[in-house]
Amino acid sequence: MVLTSEHEHSSRWAAIKSIASKIGCTPETLRSWVHKIEVDSGAQPGVTSDQAAQMKALERENRELKRANEILKKAAAFFAQAELDRKPR
């Protein structure tokens, strides 16, 4: 709505304020939505929603893998020490 009715107002901010009051949100919220749409469509530079979601998923996976790696290191150290402490037959 902002992008299509922007020409009817003196500025983009005026259009955002007008539409925000009609749809029941704050102008800043609507401004951020418009910005996100422009980034996602390639009209503005920035990280798209898809890229942000993929980055978040990769960061979560990285944390899980680091946690698993620490567990494996501790288990390996435990079993290595147990092997050293074992009495020869």
Summary of the structure (lengths in Angstrom):
residues: 89
radius of gyration: 26.9
end to end distance: 82.2
largest distance: 91.6
contacts: 181
relative contact order: 0.07
helix: 80%
strand: 0%
